[in-house]
């Protein structure tokens, strides 16, 4: 018996995917910069400031995705009669507090 887990999917336009990947690449670059700072024994304050910048970038990306999710996926689910999606959204938002 094959053990495969099905995942929900979200269809994204190529432009949206490109924007999200660009944002992720920027975050990846920031992380790589922090790794380099650590290997170079940079001052803690400098590393922490860069970590704060990464945190802001991740939050910004999460906010974009939440907005798209609410305006797209959630609206569609409600229009199709799935009001249980509201509980899912509430739990999702609680994760970001």
MODELLER restraints for C-alpha pairs under 7 A, 6 or more apart:
rsr = mdl.restraints
at = mdl.atoms
rsr.add(forms.Gaussian(group=physical.xy_distance, feature=features.Distance(at['CA:27:A'], at['CA:54:A']), mean=6.24, stdev=0.5))
rsr.add(forms.Gaussian(group=physical.xy_distance, feature=features.Distance(at['CA:27:A'], at['CA:57:A']), mean=6.60, stdev=0.5))
rsr.add(forms.Gaussian(group=physical.xy_distance, feature=features.Distance(at['CA:30:A'], at['CA:54:A']), mean=6.43, stdev=0.5))
rsr.add(forms.Gaussian(group=physical.xy_distance, feature=features.Distance(at['CA:34:A'], at['CA:47:A']), mean=6.34, stdev=0.5))
rsr.add(forms.Gaussian(group=physical.xy_distance, feature=features.Distance(at['CA:34:A'], at['CA:50:A']), mean=6.74, stdev=0.5))
rsr.add(forms.Gaussian(group=physical.xy_distance, feature=features.Distance(at['CA:37:A'], at['CA:47:A']), mean=6.69, stdev=0.5))
rsr.add(forms.Gaussian(group=physical.xy_distance, feature=features.Distance(at['CA:74:A'], at['CA:85:A']), mean=6.57, stdev=0.5))
rsr.add(forms.Gaussian(group=physical.xy_distance, feature=features.Distance(at['CA:77:A'], at['CA:85:A']), mean=6.79, stdev=0.5))
